[in-house]
């Protein structure tokens, strides 16, 4: 098939020929911010201390691949969150965070087909744990914000697997999960929108860009540019 063929309005396929079947895959891995959910959590947390514009500019550059060191970009952003209260983060979750259109339907369809679901995020457990529970996700990996006396310290907490979940850590977690489940990476799907999703998208059998940055759209096998995440089901039949 000719690269960048529009399968349907707003649904572009590259280096891939339908029909495909959900039964061909055993694992689907999602990014969280701006993929499964509608916001970049770090930007919305920063709004509580009047630093959203500054933090969002760093986030945008990182997601576009314009910042080489993702870990350092995240440390910079988290440092600017110092003093935000847990109550403010609860408000972000309650008032601003929503699942993106089609997210629940796609996850349900994948689980119904016997697939496992992985959430790998450069964001924070404060939010990923809630999204995991809401959607019934099987595995997660993300970052832990340090909290003292109900306030963010501006630092993250190291975890047994490492310090920060960046693009390489997302790929590592995906490959570890495949190994744990006895799967080949080609039996996995990876869905994301930013440059830090490219490492994991590069090792799977199907990579999906969702309303993504230009670099990600160009490198993905499928790009959903209009509509919800469940548009992937137009390609993947049960």
Phi, psi and omega in degrees: 000141179297134179304151176056049175269130179280105181293321177204163182308122179078006179234105188250134178242141181225134176056037186203137182239114174288165006278150173240162182236141173303327183293348176284346186239150183238350182214140172232130182248132181241140157288162179258293189296126181066008174241285175287330181238168191273351187234166165261107189302320183298324179293319182288326174298317181299334180299332182292339178243022175069024183241020184298316183300315181295314182291318181297326178295320177292317179301313181300316180296320179295317182290333177277356179082017183271352176245118186290322185259093182298318182302315181294323178297323179288320176301318179299316181293317181295324177301327180284352179270359183306130178096350177291137181274156173301325178299322177293322177292322175301321179293321176301313180298315186286322190257336188242329185279126174225147171296142176291154180307135176081355183297308182297321181294319180292314179299317180297319179295319180294316178294324178295333178272005177089009180278152170268156185236132181239134175245116179238122191222140168280003177272213196232146181301332179307324181260319183297324180296323180289318177295319176305311183292322181295321186260355182070040182283144187276322185222145176220156168211129179198189188257152181251121175281135178281132182233131174227128179055038176078008181234147174290140180271348186089012179231165173248159183261128175297148180239167183304331182272347182152195185264309187225138176276094176256194182300318179294323178291324175300313179298315180301315180296319178298313181294322177296320179293319175302314180297318179300324182269357181073033182251156167273146178305332179292349177267009182247154173245141175234132184236127179200180183227344188240170183300329180286358174268346185298321179303315180288327180292337182279352184245002186257172179283336179214119178251135187232124175263126181247112181043052197263171174293154186307317181298322181288317177302320184293327186265344182285156175284328179227139176235121173264106184257345177222147176082192188266175179299330182291356174296339176301332181291345174293334178266326187256103178274153182292000000 
